[in-house]
Amino acid sequence: MKLLSLRLHHLAMPLVAPFTTSFGTQTAKRCFLVEATLETADGAVVTGWGENVALDRPVYSPEYLDGAADVVERWLAPLLFAAGDLTAETVGHLLHRIVGNPMAKASVEMAVLDAQLRAEGRSFASYLGAVAETVPSGVSVGIQDSVAATVGVVGGYVDQGYARIKLKIQPGSDVAHVAAVRREFGDDLPFQVDANAAYTLVDAAHLRRLDDYGLLLIEQPLGEADLRQHAQLAKLMHTPICLDESIVSAEAAADAIALGSASVINIKPGRVGGYLEARRIHDIARANGVAVWCGGMLETGVGRAANAALAALPGFTLPGDISGSDRFYAEDITTEPIRMHDGVVDVPTGPGFGVEVDPERLERFRVGLVELAP
């Protein structure tokens, strides 16, 4: 295929409620969608969509939204326009000379992949080798102002039927909240916590108190560069250690497994450079007997649909953060929002990622547009 144009649609989508983690509070989702138009070998013109998941500030990773857009505009797009013959499988190789910036790279690879699969009339799930038609739907609960508020919010999601609860924690908002959830909902509730790198190894004795509550895992308790210290913490705790921010590539996943830094890995496609790299991490983890699950970055329906297909691979043995669109948005960007029912989300079966961007909603939520051509 030949890349004809790229359009970056900058969006601001209000959240149904503020979402607080250890690195800040979001009241709206800022992102950009990549619209890629390509010409196939037989002269057909096809369009695909990708989503950039970088936050608007460099607090989760070194990348941030405006910087990712700049990298796409100035560095990635020219390389892809100059490539001539282009496939999703060659995007990573063509962009390898640009150091880092996995979220920027992932968003353009995603758009090319969607277009390629639409041209073939093939679903993303089929392309990946998915083995399930539905995936269990977990929900991520932000840090609340009080223990009572945490119990109330969790109760709402339990009543909706979500298959797993993940609670964000930070120093000062951790053990008491976890204990209250366990008291209220019992030991059978699939329950895990996510620290987003808010602690240090000095906090090990405090973190060990979480062992009393039968958690599925504790996600990224220490800093993203602390593979060695995560391995030390794993020896001190019974709760399985899961890594998120630390896993930026298949190589990083292999290192973490070899060092004993993690017994579970959260795979976020944007963080690792795209869905093809995400599948490599899945394969490495599965070969080493390490469980994986699919994390979320408050994606719109575009990324949410793609994540559901990824989570249908056989190594995804734990519920992921693949909630229904209405968890975050009163109105999603796609014509058919992703819906949770009976604790699961259906894996889309249509061509490409299996969802369509709604032009009217795109226009309504758009706050900027950049058009790129050779």
Summary of the structure (lengths in Angstrom):
residues: 374
radius of gyration: 19.9
end to end distance: 14.4
largest distance: 63.6
contacts: 1355
relative contact order: 0.16
helix: 38%
strand: 25%
